[in-house]
């Protein structure tokens, strides 16, 4: 158990819908990262937050957004869902990216299926 | 942009034997970090080992060790005394030490599926 929690574990929804994925980082970690794992794209970085502020963005679609709250949990919002959004979404957390010992620990993931 | 390449889509090994998984990367940075993550059938991503580019000594964690060749931009993972529980997808990942838009993110290779046979 990495200490990172993600809910829900599984999500099945229809095209055009909107969903919210939730992540709670390890105790003491200030940074949260979101990754998408799909069969055709592999593991891709989406977005990073540090202490409530967005720090880095990857190839995140405009239909996707995220935020990190004062208690440091994060939510990833996916809207106008398409079949191609079906994937495993991981959240990872770390203490702070600037530390040399900084390491990301991953949650169990949320499996999203869009029908 | 950094890229990570794992040229072995699949590997297999007999229990108790040794196997090496390959990884190469491309970067213009001098300071960075490299990781191996394991993803078993449960799909959980588990950190196996990490290496700081400024350290010449290869990292070791129990049965797992790396061969880090900075000039060649190569970072292979050696698993000794393979166990059935080592069966998983293994991902090589790169993290740079720079600021800017790539700060902190991991760039992953395509993964290598390792099967350990009894």
Interface residues (C-beta under 8 A of the other chain):
Chain A: X2 X31 X33 X35 X42 X43 X44 X45 X48 X50 X55 X56 X57 X58 X88 X90 X92 X94 X97 X100 X102 X103 X104 X105 X106 X108 X109 X111
Chain B: X35 X37 X42 X43 X44 X45 X46 X47 X50 X52 X91 X95 X97 X101 X102 X103 X104 X105 X106 X107 X108 X110 X111
